[in-house]
Each structure stands twice: as structure tokens, then as C-alpha cells.
Amino acid sequence: MKYILAISIIILIPFASCTKHECLERKNDNLICTEQYEPVCGCNNVTYSNACYAQRAGATYYTNGACN
């Protein structure tokens, strides 16, 4: 039983590290964004004027509001 548990842990450890998200992906210059100002803070700590601009820059996640 101990061997099965040890093998299971060894097999699952590499998958645990896969949950880390990369902050930026490839830019998407094809997105057409409005000029509406609803600031978001990108994962790279850059304030974008709205979520569309964050997505256009390639930010994989962001929060509402300007960065501090």
C-alpha cells in the first residue's frame, strides 16, 4: 500500500506544477476595441483602458480597476 501511495505522489507531482498560468500570450492585433474607459489591471501590472485592450495585449488574466 505504501508503494502505491508513493508511486501515485511521484506521478502527480509534475501535474501540480502545470497549474501556474503564464501572464502573457501572443498579442491579438485583430481585436477591435472601443474607447470606453473601464480600467483593468493586467497580470503584468499594466493598467489597460478596458478589458478588450488587455486581451489585445495578450494578458491572460486581469482584475477590474487600475493597477496600484
mmCIF file of the N, C-alpha and C atoms, coordinates in Angstrom:
data_MODEL
# 
_entry.id   MODEL 
# 
loop_
_atom_site.group_PDB 
_atom_site.id 
_atom_site.type_symbol 
_atom_site.label_atom_id 
_atom_site.label_alt_id 
_atom_site.label_comp_id 
_atom_site.label_asym_id 
_atom_site.label_entity_id 
_atom_site.label_seq_id 
_atom_site.pdbx_PDB_ins_code 
_atom_site.Cartn_x 
_atom_site.Cartn_y 
_atom_site.Cartn_z 
_atom_site.occupancy 
_atom_site.B_iso_or_equiv 
_atom_site.pdbx_formal_charge 
_atom_site.auth_seq_id 
_atom_site.auth_comp_id 
_atom_site.auth_asym_id 
_atom_site.auth_atom_id 
_atom_site.pdbx_PDB_model_num 
ATOM 1   N N  . MET A 1 1  ? 0.823   -1.196 0.000   1.00 0.00 ? 1  MET A N  1 
ATOM 2   C CA . MET A 1 1  ? 0.000   0.000  0.000   1.00 0.00 ? 1  MET A CA 1 
ATOM 3   C C  . MET A 1 1  ? 0.868   1.262  0.000   1.00 0.00 ? 1  MET A C  1 
ATOM 4   N N  . LYS A 1 2  ? 1.975   1.226  0.767   1.00 0.00 ? 2  LYS A N  1 
ATOM 5   C CA . LYS A 1 2  ? 2.862   2.391  0.819   1.00 0.00 ? 2  LYS A CA 1 
ATOM 6   C C  . LYS A 1 2  ? 3.481   2.657  -0.554  1.00 0.00 ? 2  LYS A C  1 
ATOM 7   N N  . TYR A 1 3  ? 3.773   1.593  -1.272  1.00 0.00 ? 3  TYR A N  1 
ATOM 8   C CA . TYR A 1 3  ? 4.383   1.733  -2.583  1.00 0.00 ? 3  TYR A CA 1 
ATOM 9   C C  . TYR A 1 3  ? 3.406   2.369  -3.578  1.00 0.00 ? 3  TYR A C  1 
ATOM 10  N N  . ILE A 1 4  ? 2.162   1.992  -3.502  1.00 0.00 ? 4  ILE A N  1 
ATOM 11  C CA . ILE A 1 4  ? 1.151   2.564  -4.395  1.00 0.00 ? 4  ILE A CA 1 
ATOM 12  C C  . ILE A 1 4  ? 0.988   4.047  -4.115  1.00 0.00 ? 4  ILE A C  1 
ATOM 13  N N  . LEU A 1 5  ? 0.964   4.417  -2.830  1.00 0.00 ? 5  LEU A N  1 
ATOM 14  C CA . LEU A 1 5  ? 0.847   5.829  -2.460  1.00 0.00 ? 5  LEU A CA 1 
ATOM 15  C C  . LEU A 1 5  ? 2.069   6.613  -2.944  1.00 0.00 ? 5  LEU A C  1 
ATOM 16  N N  . ALA A 1 6  ? 3.251   6.057  -2.740  1.00 0.00 ? 6  ALA A N  1 
ATOM 17  C CA . ALA A 1 6  ? 4.478   6.735  -3.162  1.00 0.00 ? 6  ALA A CA 1 
ATOM 18  C C  . ALA A 1 6  ? 4.512   6.910  -4.672  1.00 0.00 ? 6  ALA A C  1 
ATOM 19  N N  . ILE A 1 7  ? 4.149   5.898  -5.403  1.00 0.00 ? 7  ILE A N  1 
ATOM 20  C CA . ILE A 1 7  ? 4.136   5.984  -6.865  1.00 0.00 ? 7  ILE A CA 1 
ATOM 21  C C  . ILE A 1 7  ? 3.098   6.998  -7.333  1.00 0.00 ? 7  ILE A C  1 
ATOM 22  N N  . SER A 1 8  ? 1.946   7.016  -6.687  1.00 0.00 ? 8  SER A N  1 
ATOM 23  C CA . SER A 1 8  ? 0.901   7.982  -7.050  1.00 0.00 ? 8  SER A CA 1 
ATOM 24  C C  . SER A 1 8  ? 1.381   9.404  -6.851  1.00 0.00 ? 8  SER A C  1 
ATOM 25  N N  . ILE A 1 9  ? 2.052   9.665  -5.745  1.00 0.00 ? 9  ILE A N  1 
ATOM 26  C CA . ILE A 1 9  ? 2.566   11.014 -5.467  1.00 0.00 ? 9  ILE A CA 1 
ATOM 27  C C  . ILE A 1 9  ? 3.616   11.400 -6.495  1.00 0.00 ? 9  ILE A C  1 
ATOM 28  N N  . ILE A 1 10 ? 4.509   10.487 -6.807  1.00 0.00 ? 10 ILE A N  1 
ATOM 29  C CA . ILE A 1 10 ? 5.557   10.775 -7.790  1.00 0.00 ? 10 ILE A CA 1 
ATOM 30  C C  . ILE A 1 10 ? 4.958   11.080 -9.155  1.00 0.00 ? 10 ILE A C  1 
ATOM 31  N N  . ILE A 1 11 ? 3.913   10.375 -9.515  1.00 0.00 ? 11 ILE A N  1 
ATOM 32  C CA . ILE A 1 11 ? 3.279   10.598 -10.812 1.00 0.00 ? 11 ILE A CA 1 
ATOM 33  C C  . ILE A 1 11 ? 2.535   11.928 -10.833 1.00 0.00 ? 11 ILE A C  1 
ATOM 34  N N  . LEU A 1 12 ? 1.921   12.335 -9.736  1.00 0.00 ? 12 LEU A N  1 
ATOM 35  C CA . LEU A 1 12 ? 1.104   13.547 -9.705  1.00 0.00 ? 12 LEU A CA 1 
ATOM 36  C C  . LEU A 1 12 ? 1.898   14.831 -9.508  1.00 0.00 ? 12 LEU A C  1 
ATOM 37  N N  . ILE A 1 13 ? 3.103   14.774 -9.012  1.00 0.00 ? 13 ILE A N  1 
ATOM 38  C CA . ILE A 1 13 ? 3.890   15.982 -8.751  1.00 0.00 ? 13 ILE A CA 1 
ATOM 39  C C  . ILE A 1 13 ? 4.096   16.827 -10.008 1.00 0.00 ? 13 ILE A C  1 
ATOM 40  N N  . PRO A 1 14 ? 4.468   16.270 -11.152 1.00 0.00 ? 14 PRO A N  1 
ATOM 41  C CA . PRO A 1 14 ? 4.637   17.129 -12.338 1.00 0.00 ? 14 PRO A CA 1 
ATOM 42  C C  . PRO A 1 14 ? 3.354   17.841 -12.752 1.00 0.00 ? 14 PRO A C  1 
ATOM 43  N N  . PHE A 1 15 ? 2.208   17.226 -12.524 1.00 0.00 ? 15 PHE A N  1 
ATOM 44  C CA . PHE A 1 15 ? 0.951   17.860 -12.907 1.00 0.00 ? 15 PHE A CA 1 
ATOM 45  C C  . PHE A 1 15 ? 0.594   19.020 -11.991 1.00 0.00 ? 15 PHE A C  1 
ATOM 46  N N  . ALA A 1 16 ? 1.053   19.003 -10.762 1.00 0.00 ? 16 ALA A N  1 
ATOM 47  C CA . ALA A 1 16 ? 0.774   20.085 -9.820  1.00 0.00 ? 16 ALA A CA 1 
ATOM 48  C C  . ALA A 1 16 ? 1.429   21.378 -10.281 1.00 0.00 ? 16 ALA A C  1 
ATOM 49  N N  . SER A 1 17 ? 2.569   21.287 -10.928 1.00 0.00 ? 17 SER A N  1 
ATOM 50  C CA . SER A 1 17 ? 3.257   22.489 -11.383 1.00 0.00 ? 17 SER A CA 1 
ATOM 51  C C  . SER A 1 17 ? 2.641   23.064 -12.651 1.00 0.00 ? 17 SER A C  1 
ATOM 52  N N  . CYS A 1 18 ? 1.748   22.343 -13.303 1.00 0.00 ? 18 CYS A N  1 
ATOM 53  C CA . CYS A 1 18 ? 1.134   22.812 -14.538 1.00 0.00 ? 18 CYS A CA 1 
ATOM 54  C C  . CYS A 1 18 ? 0.020   23.830 -14.289 1.00 0.00 ? 18 CYS A C  1 
ATOM 55  N N  . THR A 1 19 ? -0.358  24.056 -13.046 1.00 0.00 ? 19 THR A N  1 
ATOM 56  C CA . THR A 1 19 ? -1.450  24.978 -12.763 1.00 0.00 ? 19 THR A CA 1 
ATOM 57  C C  . THR A 1 19 ? -1.006  26.433 -12.832 1.00 0.00 ? 19 THR A C  1 
ATOM 58  N N  . LYS A 1 20 ? 0.290   26.701 -12.866 1.00 0.00 ? 20 LYS A N  1 
ATOM 59  C CA . LYS A 1 20 ? 0.775   28.075 -12.957 1.00 0.00 ? 20 LYS A CA 1 
ATOM 60  C C  . LYS A 1 20 ? 0.430   28.631 -14.330 1.00 0.00 ? 20 LYS A C  1 
ATOM 61  N N  . HIS A 1 21 ? -0.201  29.797 -14.342 1.00 0.00 ? 21 HIS A N  1 
ATOM 62  C CA . HIS A 1 21 ? -0.599  30.422 -15.597 1.00 0.00 ? 21 HIS A CA 1 
ATOM 63  C C  . HIS A 1 21 ? 0.489   31.377 -16.074 1.00 0.00 ? 21 HIS A C  1 
ATOM 64  N N  . GLU A 1 22 ? 0.706   31.369 -17.332 1.00 0.00 ? 22 GLU A N  1 
ATOM 65  C CA . GLU A 1 22 ? 1.592   32.364 -17.915 1.00 0.00 ? 22 GLU A CA 1 
ATOM 66  C C  . GLU A 1 22 ? 0.819   33.672 -17.989 1.00 0.00 ? 22 GLU A C  1 
ATOM 67  N N  . CYS A 1 23 ? 1.491   34.758 -17.775 1.00 0.00 ? 23 CYS A N  1 
ATOM 68  C CA . CYS A 1 23 ? 0.816   36.050 -17.728 1.00 0.00 ? 23 CYS A CA 1 
ATOM 69  C C  . CYS A 1 23 ? 0.432   36.552 -19.117 1.00 0.00 ? 23 CYS A C  1 
ATOM 70  N N  . LEU A 1 24 ? 1.329   36.457 -20.057 1.00 0.00 ? 24 LEU A N  1 
ATOM 71  C CA . LEU A 1 24 ? 1.063   36.999 -21.385 1.00 0.00 ? 24 LEU A CA 1 
ATOM 72  C C  . LEU A 1 24 ? 1.144   35.913 -22.447 1.00 0.00 ? 24 LEU A C  1 
ATOM 73  N N  . GLU A 1 25 ? 0.225   35.990 -23.361 1.00 0.00 ? 25 GLU A N  1 
ATOM 74  C CA . GLU A 1 25 ? 0.250   35.135 -24.534 1.00 0.00 ? 25 GLU A CA 1 
ATOM 75  C C  . GLU A 1 25 ? 0.559   36.009 -25.743 1.00 0.00 ? 25 GLU A C  1 
ATOM 76  N N  . ARG A 1 26 ? 0.380   35.468 -26.906 1.00 0.00 ? 26 ARG A N  1 
ATOM 77  C CA . ARG A 1 26 ? 0.625   36.218 -28.133 1.00 0.00 ? 26 ARG A CA 1 
ATOM 78  C C  . ARG A 1 26 ? -0.375  37.366 -28.261 1.00 0.00 ? 26 ARG A C  1 
ATOM 79  N N  . LYS A 1 27 ? 0.104   38.523 -28.698 1.00 0.00 ? 27 LYS A N  1 
ATOM 80  C CA . LYS A 1 27 ? -0.782  39.665 -28.944 1.00 0.00 ? 27 LYS A CA 1 
ATOM 81  C C  . LYS A 1 27 ? -1.814  39.312 -30.002 1.00 0.00 ? 27 LYS A C  1 
ATOM 82  N N  . ASN A 1 28 ? -2.981  39.948 -29.894 1.00 0.00 ? 28 ASN A N  1 
ATOM 83  C CA . ASN A 1 28 ? -4.030  39.737 -30.888 1.00 0.00 ? 28 ASN A CA 1 
ATOM 84  C C  . ASN A 1 28 ? -4.425  41.102 -31.445 1.00 0.00 ? 28 ASN A C  1 
ATOM 85  N N  . ASP A 1 29 ? -3.673  41.581 -32.426 1.00 0.00 ? 29 ASP A N  1 
ATOM 86  C CA . ASP A 1 29 ? -3.924  42.897 -33.010 1.00 0.00 ? 29 ASP A CA 1 
ATOM 87  C C  . ASP A 1 29 ? -5.203  42.944 -33.839 1.00 0.00 ? 29 ASP A C  1 
ATOM 88  N N  . ASN A 1 30 ? -5.853  41.810 -34.041 1.00 0.00 ? 30 ASN A N  1 
ATOM 89  C CA . ASN A 1 30 ? -7.092  41.781 -34.812 1.00 0.00 ? 30 ASN A CA 1 
ATOM 90  C C  . ASN A 1 30 ? -8.309  42.185 -33.997 1.00 0.00 ? 30 ASN A C  1 
ATOM 91  N N  . LEU A 1 31 ? -8.165  42.262 -32.661 1.00 0.00 ? 31 LEU A N  1 
ATOM 92  C CA . LEU A 1 31 ? -9.294  42.688 -31.835 1.00 0.00 ? 31 LEU A CA 1 
ATOM 93  C C  . LEU A 1 31 ? -9.567  44.170 -32.045 1.00 0.00 ? 31 LEU A C  1 
ATOM 94  N N  . ILE A 1 32 ? -10.814 44.507 -32.219 1.00 0.00 ? 32 ILE A N  1 
ATOM 95  C CA . ILE A 1 32 ? -11.214 45.904 -32.363 1.00 0.00 ? 32 ILE A CA 1 
ATOM 96  C C  . ILE A 1 32 ? -11.855 46.314 -31.042 1.00 0.00 ? 32 ILE A C  1 
ATOM 97  N N  . CYS A 1 33 ? -11.220 47.232 -30.346 1.00 0.00 ? 33 CYS A N  1 
ATOM 98  C CA . CYS A 1 33 ? -11.673 47.640 -29.013 1.00 0.00 ? 33 CYS A CA 1 
ATOM 99  C C  . CYS A 1 33 ? -12.315 49.018 -29.053 1.00 0.00 ? 33 CYS A C  1 
ATOM 100 N N  . THR A 1 34 ? -13.287 49.222 -28.169 1.00 0.00 ? 34 THR A N  1 
ATOM 101 C CA . THR A 1 34 ? -13.919 50.532 -28.044 1.00 0.00 ? 34 THR A CA 1 
ATOM 102 C C  . THR A 1 34 ? -13.047 51.423 -27.163 1.00 0.00 ? 34 THR A C  1 
ATOM 103 N N  . GLU A 1 35 ? -13.313 52.701 -27.176 1.00 0.00 ? 35 GLU A N  1 
ATOM 104 C CA . GLU A 1 35 ? -12.557 53.649 -26.370 1.00 0.00 ? 35 GLU A CA 1 
ATOM 105 C C  . GLU A 1 35 ? -13.181 53.865 -24.991 1.00 0.00 ? 35 GLU A C  1 
ATOM 106 N N  . GLN A 1 36 ? -14.147 53.037 -24.631 1.00 0.00 ? 36 GLN A N  1 
ATOM 107 C CA . GLN A 1 36 ? -14.797 53.138 -23.323 1.00 0.00 ? 36 GLN A CA 1 
ATOM 108 C C  . GLN A 1 36 ? -13.756 52.936 -22.228 1.00 0.00 ? 36 GLN A C  1 
ATOM 109 N N  . TYR A 1 37 ? -13.727 53.839 -21.231 1.00 0.00 ? 37 TYR A N  1 
ATOM 110 C CA . TYR A 1 37 ? -12.728 53.760 -20.174 1.00 0.00 ? 37 TYR A CA 1 
ATOM 111 C C  . TYR A 1 37 ? -13.289 53.018 -18.967 1.00 0.00 ? 37 TYR A C  1 
ATOM 112 N N  . GLU A 1 38 ? -12.889 51.785 -18.823 1.00 0.00 ? 38 GLU A N  1 
ATOM 113 C CA . GLU A 1 38 ? -13.208 50.945 -17.673 1.00 0.00 ? 38 GLU A CA 1 
ATOM 114 C C  . GLU A 1 38 ? -11.914 50.206 -17.342 1.00 0.00 ? 38 GLU A C  1 
ATOM 115 N N  . PRO A 1 39 ? -10.999 50.860 -16.606 1.00 0.00 ? 39 PRO A N  1 
ATOM 116 C CA . PRO A 1 39 ? -9.649  50.323 -16.440 1.00 0.00 ? 39 PRO A CA 1 
ATOM 117 C C  . PRO A 1 39 ? -9.603  48.945 -15.797 1.00 0.00 ? 39 PRO A C  1 
ATOM 118 N N  . VAL A 1 40 ? -8.653  48.156 -16.251 1.00 0.00 ? 40 VAL A N  1 
ATOM 119 C CA . VAL A 1 40 ? -8.356  46.852 -15.676 1.00 0.00 ? 40 VAL A CA 1 
ATOM 120 C C  . VAL A 1 40 ? -6.855  46.768 -15.452 1.00 0.00 ? 40 VAL A C  1 
ATOM 121 N N  . CYS A 1 41 ? -6.474  45.997 -14.445 1.00 0.00 ? 41 CYS A N  1 
ATOM 122 C CA . CYS A 1 41 ? -5.062  45.789 -14.142 1.00 0.00 ? 41 CYS A CA 1 
ATOM 123 C C  . CYS A 1 41 ? -4.664  44.429 -14.678 1.00 0.00 ? 41 CYS A C  1 
ATOM 124 N N  . GLY A 1 42 ? -3.770  44.417 -15.639 1.00 0.00 ? 42 GLY A N  1 
ATOM 125 C CA . GLY A 1 42 ? -3.310  43.170 -16.235 1.00 0.00 ? 42 GLY A CA 1 
ATOM 126 C C  . GLY A 1 42 ? -2.388  42.404 -15.305 1.00 0.00 ? 42 GLY A C  1 
ATOM 127 N N  . CYS A 1 43 ? -2.240  41.136 -15.557 1.00 0.00 ? 43 CYS A N  1 
ATOM 128 C CA . CYS A 1 43 ? -1.372  40.277 -14.752 1.00 0.00 ? 43 CYS A CA 1 
ATOM 129 C C  . CYS A 1 43 ? 0.081   40.744 -14.775 1.00 0.00 ? 43 CYS A C  1 
ATOM 130 N N  . ASN A 1 44 ? 0.423   41.565 -15.750 1.00 0.00 ? 44 ASN A N  1 
ATOM 131 C CA . ASN A 1 44 ? 1.773   42.114 -15.862 1.00 0.00 ? 44 ASN A CA 1 
ATOM 132 C C  . ASN A 1 44 ? 1.900   43.466 -15.169 1.00 0.00 ? 44 ASN A C  1 
ATOM 133 N N  . ASN A 1 45 ? 0.890   43.819 -14.353 1.00 0.00 ? 45 ASN A N  1 
ATOM 134 C CA . ASN A 1 45 ? 0.844   45.062 -13.578 1.00 0.00 ? 45 ASN A CA 1 
ATOM 135 C C  . ASN A 1 45 ? 0.810   46.300 -14.471 1.00 0.00 ? 45 ASN A C  1 
ATOM 136 N N  . VAL A 1 46 ? 0.158   46.195 -15.609 1.00 0.00 ? 46 VAL A N  1 
ATOM 137 C CA . VAL A 1 46 ? -0.053  47.312 -16.520 1.00 0.00 ? 46 VAL A CA 1 
ATOM 138 C C  . VAL A 1 46 ? -1.543  47.626 -16.521 1.00 0.00 ? 46 VAL A C  1 
ATOM 139 N N  . THR A 1 47 ? -1.881  48.917 -16.408 1.00 0.00 ? 47 THR A N  1 
ATOM 140 C CA . THR A 1 47 ? -3.279  49.323 -16.467 1.00 0.00 ? 47 THR A CA 1 
ATOM 141 C C  . THR A 1 47 ? -3.687  49.505 -17.921 1.00 0.00 ? 47 THR A C  1 
ATOM 142 N N  . TYR A 1 48 ? -4.753  48.822 -18.316 1.00 0.00 ? 48 TYR A N  1 
ATOM 143 C CA . TYR A 1 48 ? -5.309  48.948 -19.661 1.00 0.00 ? 48 TYR A CA 1 
ATOM 144 C C  . TYR A 1 48 ? -6.625  49.701 -19.550 1.00 0.00 ? 48 TYR A C  1 
ATOM 145 N N  . SER A 1 49 ? -6.992  50.442 -20.591 1.00 0.00 ? 49 SER A N  1 
ATOM 146 C CA . SER A 1 49 ? -8.201  51.269 -20.526 1.00 0.00 ? 49 SER A CA 1 
ATOM 147 C C  . SER A 1 49 ? -9.481  50.449 -20.448 1.00 0.00 ? 49 SER A C  1 
ATOM 148 N N  . ASN A 1 50 ? -9.459  49.202 -20.919 1.00 0.00 ? 50 ASN A N  1 
ATOM 149 C CA . ASN A 1 50 ? -10.592 48.298 -20.720 1.00 0.00 ? 50 ASN A CA 1 
ATOM 150 C C  . ASN A 1 50 ? -10.127 46.869 -20.972 1.00 0.00 ? 50 ASN A C  1 
ATOM 151 N N  . ALA A 1 51 ? -11.004 45.913 -20.699 1.00 0.00 ? 51 ALA A N  1 
ATOM 152 C CA . ALA A 1 51 ? -10.647 44.500 -20.801 1.00 0.00 ? 51 ALA A CA 1 
ATOM 153 C C  . ALA A 1 51 ? -10.228 44.108 -22.217 1.00 0.00 ? 51 ALA A C  1 
ATOM 154 N N  . CYS A 1 52 ? -10.839 44.728 -23.192 1.00 0.00 ? 52 CYS A N  1 
ATOM 155 C CA . CYS A 1 52 ? -10.502 44.404 -24.576 1.00 0.00 ? 52 CYS A CA 1 
ATOM 156 C C  . CYS A 1 52 ? -9.036  44.716 -24.865 1.00 0.00 ? 52 CYS A C  1 
ATOM 157 N N  . TYR A 1 53 ? -8.557  45.865 -24.387 1.00 0.00 ? 53 TYR A N  1 
ATOM 158 C CA . TYR A 1 53 ? -7.159  46.221 -24.622 1.00 0.00 ? 53 TYR A CA 1 
ATOM 159 C C  . TYR A 1 53 ? -6.209  45.273 -23.893 1.00 0.00 ? 53 TYR A C  1 
ATOM 160 N N  . ALA A 1 54 ? -6.613  44.781 -22.724 1.00 0.00 ? 54 ALA A N  1 
ATOM 161 C CA . ALA A 1 54 ? -5.799  43.804 -22.002 1.00 0.00 ? 54 ALA A CA 1 
ATOM 162 C C  . ALA A 1 54 ? -5.714  42.511 -22.804 1.00 0.00 ? 54 ALA A C  1 
ATOM 163 N N  . GLN A 1 55 ? -6.851  42.073 -23.328 1.00 0.00 ? 55 GLN A N  1 
ATOM 164 C CA . GLN A 1 55 ? -6.874  40.860 -24.144 1.00 0.00 ? 55 GLN A CA 1 
ATOM 165 C C  . GLN A 1 55 ? -6.069  41.054 -25.423 1.00 0.00 ? 55 GLN A C  1 
ATOM 166 N N  . ARG A 1 56 ? -6.186  42.218 -26.001 1.00 0.00 ? 56 ARG A N  1 
ATOM 167 C CA . ARG A 1 56 ? -5.454  42.527 -27.228 1.00 0.00 ? 56 ARG A CA 1 
ATOM 168 C C  . ARG A 1 56 ? -3.945  42.475 -26.999 1.00 0.00 ? 56 ARG A C  1 
ATOM 169 N N  . ALA A 1 57 ? -3.513  42.904 -25.803 1.00 0.00 ? 57 ALA A N  1 
ATOM 170 C CA . ALA A 1 57 ? -2.088  42.887 -25.465 1.00 0.00 ? 57 ALA A CA 1 
ATOM 171 C C  . ALA A 1 57 ? -1.609  41.483 -25.119 1.00 0.00 ? 57 ALA A C  1 
ATOM 172 N N  . GLY A 1 58 ? -2.562  40.559 -24.923 1.00 0.00 ? 58 GLY A N  1 
ATOM 173 C CA . GLY A 1 58 ? -2.188  39.184 -24.636 1.00 0.00 ? 58 GLY A CA 1 
ATOM 174 C C  . GLY A 1 58 ? -2.256  38.814 -23.170 1.00 0.00 ? 58 GLY A C  1 
ATOM 175 N N  . ALA A 1 59 ? -2.778  39.709 -22.314 1.00 0.00 ? 59 ALA A N  1 
ATOM 176 C CA . ALA A 1 59 ? -2.885  39.398 -20.884 1.00 0.00 ? 59 ALA A CA 1 
ATOM 177 C C  . ALA A 1 59 ? -3.853  38.232 -20.690 1.00 0.00 ? 59 ALA A C  1 
ATOM 178 N N  . THR A 1 60 ? -3.415  37.209 -20.009 1.00 0.00 ? 60 THR A N  1 
ATOM 179 C CA . THR A 1 60 ? -4.247  36.021 -19.826 1.00 0.00 ? 60 THR A CA 1 
ATOM 180 C C  . THR A 1 60 ? -5.261  36.214 -18.704 1.00 0.00 ? 60 THR A C  1 
ATOM 181 N N  . TYR A 1 61 ? -5.000  37.120 -17.791 1.00 0.00 ? 61 TYR A N  1 
ATOM 182 C CA . TYR A 1 61 ? -5.973  37.451 -16.749 1.00 0.00 ? 61 TYR A CA 1 
ATOM 183 C C  . TYR A 1 61 ? -5.742  38.860 -16.271 1.00 0.00 ? 61 TYR A C  1 
ATOM 184 N N  . TYR A 1 62 ? -6.776  39.454 -15.701 1.00 0.00 ? 62 TYR A N  1 
ATOM 185 C CA . TYR A 1 62 ? -6.726  40.837 -15.236 1.00 0.00 ? 62 TYR A CA 1 
ATOM 186 C C  . TYR A 1 62 ? -7.815  41.033 -14.199 1.00 0.00 ? 62 TYR A C  1 
ATOM 187 N N  . THR A 1 63 ? -7.710  42.119 -13.437 1.00 0.00 ? 63 THR A N  1 
ATOM 188 C CA . THR A 1 63 ? -8.714  42.463 -12.434 1.00 0.00 ? 63 THR A CA 1 
ATOM 189 C C  . THR A 1 63 ? -9.287  43.828 -12.753 1.00 0.00 ? 63 THR A C  1 
ATOM 190 N N  . ASN A 1 64 ? -10.504 44.067 -12.306 1.00 0.00 ? 64 ASN A N  1 
ATOM 191 C CA . ASN A 1 64 ? -11.151 45.368 -12.526 1.00 0.00 ? 64 ASN A CA 1 
ATOM 192 C C  . ASN A 1 64 ? -10.428 46.439 -11.729 1.00 0.00 ? 64 ASN A C  1 
ATOM 193 N N  . GLY A 1 65 ? -10.294 47.612 -12.324 1.00 0.00 ? 65 GLY A N  1 
ATOM 194 C CA . GLY A 1 65 ? -9.647  48.735 -11.666 1.00 0.00 ? 65 GLY A CA 1 
ATOM 195 C C  . GLY A 1 65 ? -8.208  48.902 -12.109 1.00 0.00 ? 65 GLY A C  1 
ATOM 196 N N  . ALA A 1 66 ? -7.710  50.114 -11.901 1.00 0.00 ? 66 ALA A N  1 
ATOM 197 C CA . ALA A 1 66 ? -6.335  50.429 -12.272 1.00 0.00 ? 66 ALA A CA 1 
ATOM 198 C C  . ALA A 1 66 ? -5.347  49.733 -11.335 1.00 0.00 ? 66 ALA A C  1 
ATOM 199 N N  . CYS A 1 67 ? -4.155  49.499 -11.821 1.00 0.00 ? 67 CYS A N  1 
ATOM 200 C CA . CYS A 1 67 ? -3.105  48.905 -11.004 1.00 0.00 ? 67 CYS A CA 1 
ATOM 201 C C  . CYS A 1 67 ? -2.617  49.926 -9.967  1.00 0.00 ? 67 CYS A C  1 
ATOM 202 N N  . ASN A 1 68 ? -2.169  49.423 -8.865  1.00 0.00 ? 68 ASN A N  1 
ATOM 203 C CA . ASN A 1 68 ? -1.612  50.330 -7.813  1.00 0.00 ? 68 ASN A CA 1 
ATOM 204 C C  . ASN A 1 68 ? -0.160  50.594 -8.060  1.00 0.00 ? 68 ASN A C  1 
# 
